[in-house]
Amino acid sequence: MMETINEQLRLNFYNQPEIISQLEQNKKAVQNDELSPFAAAQNLLALYFGKDTK
């Protein structure tokens, strides 16, 4: 059950146009030490769940 839920959430998350467009920017920001991995993940999750990150 949990595996099915996790898989569906993962697929839905990574197929959202907003996430697709922001994912690479966040990856680059992490690689350039401009953003922590935690902050990048939080930003993407907030975007996914419709919360303001500012």
Secondary structure, DSSP 8 states (H G I E B T S, - for coil): -HHHHHHHHHHHHHT-HHHHHHHHHHHHHHHTTSS-HHHHHHHHHHHHTT----
